[in-house]
Amino acid sequence: MQRGTRNLAIGGFLAIVLAAGVAALWPRPGVAQAPKGPGGAPPPPKVRVTPVQEAALAQQRAFVGTIKPIRRSVVGSAAPGRVEHYLVNEGDAVQAGQPIAHLRRGIIQAELDAAKAQLAVRQAELAEMEQSHQEEIEQAQAKLQTCEANLAFRRAKVERDRALGTSIARELMEEDNSLAAQATAAVREAKAALRMLTDGPRQQKTEQHRAWVAVQTAEVQRLSEQFERHTMFAPFNGFVTTEHTEVGQWVMQGDPVAEIVELDKVDVEIAVLEDYVAQLDPDADVQIEVPALPGQQFVGRIALVVPQADAKARTFPVKVRIENQVVGGQPLLKAGMFARVSLPVGQPVSRIMVPKDAVVLGGPSPLVFVAATAGGKTTIRPVPVTLGPSVGTWLAISGPIHAGEMVVVEGNERIRPGQEVRPEMVHVQFPVVAGPSESAEATR
């Protein structure tokens, strides 16, 4: 029995192995099979290539400058007093509206609390006056309506007496006339009482209470403003660069408390000769190098050309603006750093251009992969290059490469030198180059 069971298990295992082998040799219907290379090897990878271009770009000239913050503010005290709390330290990041320091505020806080309490009393008195006044007005209006209704009744009765003539007793007619006169007087009295409530002293007293509330509200606002002056706030997002006071120190109105700079963006201020100012393009990208940050390149744009030259040097201050980065809670580009700026202000020269997607970074130097076809096979070779100005999505390079050669623009992240590939030609729109106004430094 055991031998039969063992034979049955061996037979089932052989059947599974045989089925798996048949499935591997016989493809399933409807499933596309990848083309095989010679000897059944995997096919060469597919890449997209485009030809290298040649264009005339303006020569670059280097200028040295200093990184400066977009804004700098020395926050001063708006009131005299002793510093009770100093809430920041040099190098701290602060947000707009964040408290920096508090002066002693005990007395002003007590005055403010008292003013708010007095305001609450005034508001309660006004509410009571307005509520009771309104009720009295409604009561007077109701009394006037009653008197007017009674007057209408008495007048109607007098008219009926007159219509009856001698048939009614004279005494009764005189009584009705007297009651009508009394009703008329009651209406006048009710109207006078209503006018006194709406236009008389009571209304004036209510207006007086409203004025008291307004005066007390202004007093609360004044003390609130005075209270806020005892706290210094950050005027914008930035970093504290200088502490001008400390806890326990007495400051007068206007004395500096802290200095804050905005570094979300920074300016590199350079001096440009007057011969080059007219050739500057504010829309062009500009390459910046910071010696303190080796291996990193930054891109900026001309934000401002000060229209006042240095009379001795004949140079104009030019500010190139850069988007900054915050690393580990601190700005990467700091105020006062030395920087080199390359501006396209020279005469145009012929340059080799490739799409930015063709440049591979991350190694010892940037490189591009050139695809060359020989003997029916296309292989690639890496070419180290030096980056230059850019025009749109195209980049000027220098190295052992010529116009018309094919460079890989897609798939270059997964190929290796000397590997055979299957190239596919793509068209990358090449911008119109018209001199220095359309050139800029690379940021790759």
C-alpha positions as CSV (number, residue, x, y, z in Angstrom):
1,M,0.0,0.0,0.0
2,Q,2.8,2.4,0.9
3,R,4.7,1.5,-2.3
4,G,1.6,2.3,-4.4
5,T,1.1,5.7,-2.7
6,R,4.8,6.5,-3.3
7,N,4.6,5.6,-7.0
8,L,1.4,7.7,-7.4
9,A,3.2,10.8,-5.9
10,I,6.2,10.3,-8.2
11,G,4.0,10.1,-11.2
12,G,2.1,13.3,-10.2
13,F,5.4,15.2,-9.8
14,L,6.6,14.1,-13.2
15,A,3.3,15.2,-14.8
16,I,3.7,18.7,-13.3
17,V,7.3,19.0,-14.5
18,L,6.3,17.8,-18.0
19,A,3.4,20.4,-18.1
20,A,5.7,23.2,-17.1
21,G,8.2,22.3,-19.8
22,V,5.6,22.2,-22.5
23,A,4.2,25.6,-21.3
24,A,7.6,27.1,-21.5
25,L,8.2,25.8,-25.1
26,W,4.7,26.5,-26.4
27,P,3.6,30.3,-26.0
28,R,0.2,31.1,-24.8
29,P,-2.2,32.4,-27.5
30,G,-2.7,36.2,-27.4
31,V,0.5,37.0,-25.4
32,A,3.1,39.0,-27.2
33,Q,6.6,37.7,-27.1
34,A,9.6,39.9,-26.9
35,P,12.0,39.6,-29.9
36,K,15.1,37.5,-29.2
37,G,18.6,38.5,-30.1
38,P,21.1,36.1,-31.8
39,G,21.2,32.8,-30.0
40,G,18.0,33.7,-28.0
41,A,19.7,36.5,-26.0
42,P,17.6,39.5,-24.9
43,P,17.2,42.2,-27.5
44,P,19.2,45.5,-27.3
45,P,17.4,48.2,-25.3
46,K,15.5,50.8,-27.2
47,V,16.7,54.4,-26.8
48,R,15.7,57.7,-28.4
49,V,18.2,59.9,-30.1
50,T,18.4,63.3,-31.7
51,P,21.1,65.1,-33.7
52,V,23.6,67.6,-32.1
53,Q,23.1,71.2,-33.2
54,E,25.4,74.1,-33.6
55,A,24.4,77.7,-32.8
56,A,26.0,81.1,-32.2
57,L,25.8,82.1,-28.5
58,A,27.1,85.2,-26.7
59,Q,30.3,84.8,-24.9
60,Q,30.1,84.7,-21.1
61,R,31.9,87.1,-18.8
62,A,32.4,86.5,-15.1
63,F,31.5,89.1,-12.4
64,V,32.1,88.8,-8.7
65,G,29.6,89.9,-6.2
66,T,28.1,89.4,-2.7
67,I,25.0,87.6,-1.7
68,K,22.5,89.9,0.0
69,P,19.1,89.4,1.5
70,I,15.9,90.5,-0.2
71,R,14.9,92.5,2.8
72,R,16.6,93.5,6.0
73,S,14.8,95.0,9.0
74,V,16.0,96.3,12.3
75,V,13.0,95.8,14.6
76,G,12.8,98.6,17.1
77,S,10.8,99.2,20.3
78,A,7.6,101.1,19.9
79,A,7.5,102.0,23.6
80,P,9.9,102.6,26.4
81,G,10.3,99.9,29.0
82,R,12.3,97.1,30.5
83,V,12.7,93.9,28.5
84,E,10.9,91.1,30.4
85,H,11.1,88.3,27.8
86,Y,13.5,87.9,24.9
87,L,12.1,85.1,22.7
88,V,14.6,84.6,19.9
89,N,18.3,83.9,19.4
90,E,20.7,84.7,16.6
91,G,20.2,82.3,13.7
92,D,16.6,81.4,14.6
93,A,14.0,81.3,11.8
94,V,11.0,83.5,12.5
95,Q,7.6,83.8,10.9
96,A,5.8,87.0,10.1
97,G,3.9,88.2,13.2
98,Q,5.9,86.0,15.6
99,P,6.7,87.8,18.9
100,I,10.4,88.7,19.4
101,A,10.4,90.3,22.8
102,H,8.0,91.5,25.5
103,L,8.5,94.6,27.7
104,R,7.0,94.7,31.2
105,R,3.2,95.0,30.7
106,G,1.7,94.6,34.2
107,I,0.5,98.2,34.6
108,I,-0.8,98.6,31.1
109,Q,-2.5,95.2,31.3
110,A,-4.3,96.4,34.5
111,E,-5.4,99.6,32.8
112,L,-6.6,97.7,29.8
113,D,-8.6,95.2,32.0
114,A,-10.2,98.1,33.8
115,A,-11.1,99.9,30.6
116,K,-12.7,96.7,29.2
117,A,-14.7,96.3,32.4
118,Q,-15.9,99.9,32.3
119,L,-16.9,99.4,28.6
120,A,-19.0,96.4,29.7
121,V,-20.8,98.6,32.2
122,R,-21.4,101.3,29.7
123,Q,-22.8,98.8,27.2
124,A,-25.1,97.3,29.8
125,E,-26.4,100.7,30.7
126,L,-27.1,101.5,27.1
127,A,-28.8,98.2,26.5
128,E,-31.0,98.8,29.6
129,M,-31.8,102.4,28.4
130,E,-32.6,101.3,24.9
131,Q,-34.8,98.4,26.0
132,S,-36.8,100.4,28.6
133,H,-37.0,103.3,26.2
134,Q,-38.4,101.1,23.4
135,E,-41.0,99.7,25.9
136,E,-42.1,103.2,26.9
137,I,-42.4,104.2,23.3
138,E,-44.5,101.2,22.6
139,Q,-46.7,102.0,25.6
140,A,-47.1,105.7,24.5
141,Q,-48.0,104.5,21.0
142,A,-50.6,102.2,22.4
143,K,-52.1,104.9,24.6
144,L,-52.2,107.3,21.5
145,Q,-54.1,104.7,19.5
146,T,-56.6,104.3,22.4
147,C,-57.2,108.0,22.6
148,E,-57.6,108.3,18.9
149,A,-60.2,105.5,18.9
150,N,-62.1,107.2,21.8
151,L,-62.0,110.5,19.9
152,A,-63.4,108.9,16.8
153,F,-66.2,107.4,18.9
154,R,-67.0,110.7,20.6
155,R,-67.1,112.6,17.3
156,A,-69.4,110.1,15.7
157,K,-71.8,110.4,18.7
158,V,-71.8,114.2,18.4
159,E,-72.6,113.8,14.7
160,R,-75.6,111.5,15.6
161,D,-76.8,114.0,18.2
162,R,-76.8,116.8,15.6
163,A,-78.7,114.6,13.1
164,L,-81.4,114.0,15.7
165,G,-81.7,117.7,16.4
166,T,-84.4,118.7,19.0
167,S,-85.5,115.2,19.5
168,I,-82.5,114.7,21.9
169,A,-82.2,116.4,25.2
170,R,-80.0,119.5,25.3
171,E,-78.2,118.2,28.4
172,L,-77.2,115.0,26.7
173,M,-75.9,116.8,23.6
174,E,-73.7,119.1,25.8
175,E,-72.4,116.0,27.6
176,D,-71.4,114.3,24.3
177,N,-69.7,117.5,23.1
178,S,-67.8,117.7,26.4
179,L,-66.7,114.1,26.1
180,A,-65.5,114.7,22.5
181,A,-63.5,117.7,23.7
182,Q,-61.9,115.6,26.4
183,A,-61.1,112.9,23.9
184,T,-59.4,115.5,21.7
185,A,-57.3,116.8,24.6
186,A,-56.3,113.2,25.5
187,V,-55.1,112.6,21.9
188,R,-53.0,115.8,22.1
189,E,-51.6,114.7,25.4
190,A,-50.7,111.2,24.1
191,K,-49.0,112.7,21.0
192,A,-46.9,115.1,23.2
193,A,-45.9,112.2,25.4
194,L,-44.8,110.2,22.4
195,R,-42.8,113.1,21.0
196,M,-41.0,113.5,24.3
197,L,-40.0,109.9,24.2
198,T,-38.8,110.0,20.6
199,D,-37.4,113.6,20.3
200,G,-37.2,114.8,23.8
201,P,-34.8,114.5,26.8
202,R,-35.2,110.7,27.0
203,Q,-34.0,110.3,23.5
204,Q,-31.1,112.7,24.2
205,K,-30.2,110.7,27.3
206,T,-30.1,107.5,25.2
207,E,-27.8,109.2,22.7
208,Q,-25.6,110.3,25.6
209,H,-25.2,106.7,26.7
210,R,-24.3,105.7,23.2
211,A,-21.6,108.4,23.2
212,W,-20.2,107.1,26.5
213,V,-20.0,103.6,25.0
214,A,-18.1,105.1,21.9
215,V,-15.7,107.0,24.2
216,Q,-15.0,103.9,26.3
217,T,-14.5,101.7,23.1
218,A,-11.9,104.2,21.9
219,E,-10.2,104.1,25.2
220,V,-10.0,100.3,25.1
221,Q,-8.6,100.5,21.6
222,R,-6.0,103.0,22.7
223,L,-4.8,100.9,25.6
224,S,-4.8,97.8,23.4
225,E,-2.6,99.6,20.9
226,Q,-0.3,100.7,23.8
227,F,-0.3,97.1,25.1
228,E,0.7,95.7,21.7
229,R,3.5,98.3,21.5
230,H,5.1,96.5,24.5
231,T,5.6,93.4,22.2
232,M,7.9,93.4,19.2
233,F,6.9,91.2,16.2
234,A,8.8,89.8,13.2
235,P,7.8,91.9,10.1
236,F,8.2,89.0,7.7
237,N,9.5,85.5,7.4
238,G,13.3,85.4,7.9
239,F,16.2,84.7,10.2
240,V,17.5,86.6,13.2
241,T,21.0,87.9,12.5
242,T,21.6,90.3,15.4
243,E,20.4,90.6,19.0
244,H,20.4,94.2,20.1
245,T,19.1,93.8,23.7
246,E,18.6,91.2,26.4
247,V,16.3,90.4,29.3
248,G,16.4,93.1,32.0
249,Q,17.7,95.9,29.7
250,W,15.8,99.2,29.5
251,V,15.0,100.3,26.0
252,M,13.7,103.6,24.8
253,Q,11.1,104.1,22.1
254,G,12.9,103.5,18.8
255,D,15.8,101.5,20.2
256,P,16.8,98.4,18.2
257,V,15.7,95.0,19.5
258,A,16.7,92.6,16.8
259,E,17.8,92.5,13.1
260,I,15.9,90.1,10.7
261,V,16.8,89.3,7.1
262,E,14.6,87.6,4.5
263,L,16.5,84.8,2.8
264,D,13.7,82.8,0.9
265,K,15.3,84.5,-2.1
266,V,18.6,86.3,-2.2
267,D,20.3,88.8,-4.5
268,V,23.8,88.6,-5.8
269,E,24.9,92.2,-6.3
270,I,27.5,92.7,-8.9
271,A,29.1,95.8,-10.6
272,V,28.7,95.7,-14.4
273,L,30.6,98.0,-16.7
274,E,28.5,100.5,-18.6
275,D,29.6,98.9,-21.9
276,Y,27.7,95.7,-21.0
277,V,24.6,97.1,-19.3
278,A,22.7,97.7,-22.6
279,Q,23.2,94.0,-23.5
280,L,21.7,92.6,-20.3
281,D,18.5,90.5,-20.7
282,P,16.2,90.5,-17.7
283,D,14.5,87.3,-18.9
284,A,17.7,85.3,-19.3
285,D,18.8,82.6,-16.9
286,V,22.1,83.4,-15.2
287,Q,24.6,80.9,-13.8
288,I,25.9,81.5,-10.3
289,E,28.8,79.7,-8.5
290,V,29.4,80.1,-4.8
291,P,33.0,79.1,-3.8
292,A,31.8,78.2,-0.3
293,L,29.5,75.6,-1.8
294,P,31.8,73.7,-4.3
295,G,30.2,71.4,-6.8
296,Q,26.8,73.3,-6.7
297,Q,25.5,75.6,-9.4
298,F,22.6,78.0,-9.0
299,V,20.4,79.7,-11.5
300,G,19.0,83.2,-11.2
301,R,17.6,86.1,-13.1
302,I,18.4,89.7,-13.3
303,A,16.0,91.4,-10.9
304,L,17.3,95.0,-11.0
305,V,19.7,97.3,-12.7
306,V,20.2,100.4,-10.6
307,P,20.1,103.3,-13.0
308,Q,22.9,105.2,-11.2
309,A,26.5,104.4,-12.1
310,D,29.5,104.7,-9.9
311,A,31.1,107.9,-11.1
312,K,34.6,106.7,-10.6
313,A,34.4,103.0,-11.8
314,R,31.7,103.6,-14.4
315,T,29.9,100.5,-13.3
316,F,26.2,99.9,-12.6
317,P,24.9,97.8,-9.6
318,V,23.1,94.8,-10.9
319,K,21.1,92.4,-8.7
320,V,20.7,88.7,-9.8
321,R,17.9,87.0,-7.8
322,I,18.1,83.3,-6.7
323,E,15.7,81.0,-5.1
324,N,17.2,79.9,-1.8
325,Q,17.0,76.5,-0.1
326,V,16.7,75.7,3.5
327,V,18.8,72.7,4.6
328,G,18.7,71.5,8.2
329,G,16.7,74.6,9.2
330,Q,19.3,77.0,7.9
331,P,19.4,78.8,4.5
332,L,21.9,77.3,2.0
333,L,22.8,80.7,0.6
334,K,23.7,83.1,3.4
335,A,24.0,86.8,3.4
336,G,27.6,88.0,2.8
337,M,28.8,85.0,0.8
338,F,31.0,85.5,-2.1
339,A,29.6,84.5,-5.5
340,R,30.6,84.5,-9.2
341,V,28.1,85.4,-11.9
342,S,28.4,84.6,-15.6
343,L,26.5,87.0,-17.9
344,P,26.1,86.6,-21.6
345,V,27.5,90.0,-22.7
346,G,30.3,89.1,-25.2
347,Q,30.2,88.7,-28.9
348,P,28.4,85.6,-30.2
349,V,30.5,82.5,-30.9
350,S,29.6,79.1,-32.4
351,R,28.7,76.5,-29.7
352,I,27.7,72.9,-29.8
353,M,24.2,72.4,-28.4
354,V,22.4,69.3,-27.1
355,P,19.0,68.9,-25.3
356,K,19.3,69.1,-21.5
357,D,17.8,65.6,-21.3
358,A,21.0,64.3,-23.0
359,V,23.2,65.4,-20.2
360,V,23.9,62.7,-17.5
361,L,25.0,64.0,-14.1
362,G,26.2,62.3,-11.0
363,G,29.7,61.2,-12.1
364,P,33.0,62.9,-11.9
365,S,31.9,65.1,-14.7
366,P,28.8,65.6,-16.9
367,L,28.6,63.4,-20.0
368,V,26.4,62.6,-22.9
369,F,26.0,59.2,-24.7
370,V,26.7,59.3,-28.5
371,A,25.1,56.7,-30.6
372,A,27.1,55.5,-33.7
373,T,26.1,52.9,-36.2
374,A,28.6,50.6,-37.9
375,G,28.2,47.2,-39.6
376,G,24.4,47.3,-39.0
377,K,24.8,47.7,-35.2
378,T,24.4,50.8,-33.2
379,T,26.5,51.2,-30.1
380,I,27.0,54.0,-27.7
381,R,30.0,55.8,-26.2
382,P,30.2,58.2,-23.3
383,V,31.6,61.7,-24.0
384,P,32.6,63.9,-21.0
385,V,31.6,67.5,-21.6
386,T,31.7,70.9,-20.0
387,L,28.4,72.7,-19.5
388,G,27.8,76.2,-20.9
389,P,25.0,78.5,-21.6
390,S,21.5,77.3,-22.2
391,V,18.8,78.3,-24.7
392,G,15.4,77.0,-23.6
393,T,15.7,73.3,-23.2
394,W,19.0,73.1,-25.1
395,L,22.4,73.4,-23.5
396,A,25.8,74.5,-24.9
397,I,28.6,72.0,-24.2
398,S,32.2,71.6,-25.1
399,G,34.0,68.3,-25.6
400,P,34.9,65.7,-28.3
401,I,31.6,65.9,-30.0
402,H,30.4,67.4,-33.3
403,A,27.2,68.8,-34.9
404,G,25.2,66.1,-36.6
405,E,26.1,63.2,-34.2
406,M,23.3,61.4,-32.4
407,V,23.0,61.8,-28.7
408,V,20.7,59.7,-26.5
409,V,17.9,61.8,-24.9
410,E,15.7,59.0,-23.5
411,G,16.9,55.8,-22.0
412,N,20.4,57.1,-21.1
413,E,19.9,56.2,-17.4
414,R,20.0,52.4,-18.0
415,I,22.7,51.9,-20.7
416,R,26.4,51.3,-20.3
417,P,29.4,52.3,-22.5
418,G,29.8,50.1,-25.7
419,Q,26.4,48.6,-25.3
420,E,24.4,47.8,-28.5
421,V,21.1,49.7,-28.6
422,R,18.0,50.1,-30.9
423,P,17.9,53.8,-31.7
424,E,14.7,55.7,-32.4
425,M,14.9,59.2,-33.9
426,V,12.9,61.9,-32.1
427,H,12.6,65.6,-33.0
428,V,13.4,68.1,-30.2
429,Q,12.4,71.6,-31.1
430,F,15.5,73.8,-31.4
431,P,14.9,77.5,-30.4
432,V,15.8,80.4,-32.5
433,V,19.0,81.9,-31.3
434,A,19.4,85.6,-31.8
435,G,22.4,86.7,-29.8
436,P,23.0,87.3,-26.1
437,S,19.4,88.1,-25.2
438,E,18.4,84.5,-25.5
439,S,21.4,82.8,-23.8
440,A,21.7,81.9,-20.2
441,E,23.8,79.7,-17.9
442,A,23.0,76.1,-17.4
443,T,21.7,74.9,-14.1
444,R,21.9,71.2,-14.6
